[in-house]
Amino acid sequence: MADNVFSLQGTICKLASGHNPWIIDLGENQSAFIATPEKALLDLLYLTPGSDDPDYLRELRLQNSETLNTSLLIELADRFGNRKLLRAARRIEAFMSELEES
């Protein structure tokens, strides 16, 4: 493998399977993948112990419910097959619904 090639491997890449991240051109034949807000949030939750705890999720102070697609969040969490992520995604959906109602 060439020195300037970065290869994504591992468990967390399962989440990206079938999901199109944003790709930006960095110039000089380089590009980068940028996660959608839903994928970035799930990455954080996956890597943070206890992140499905309601108190932790409230501390995130998620706002801008029009930006976060909770249906996509749950779909990606389900696709990943991780109970903690699915639990957290469903709780986030409930929190966002509460925000919209208030």
Secondary structure, 3 states (H helix, E strand, C coil): CCCCCCCCCCHHHHHHCCCCCEEEEEECCEEEEECCHHHHHHHHHHHCCCCCCHHHHHHCCCCCCCCCCHHHHHHHHHHHCCHHHHHHHHHHHHHHHHHHHC
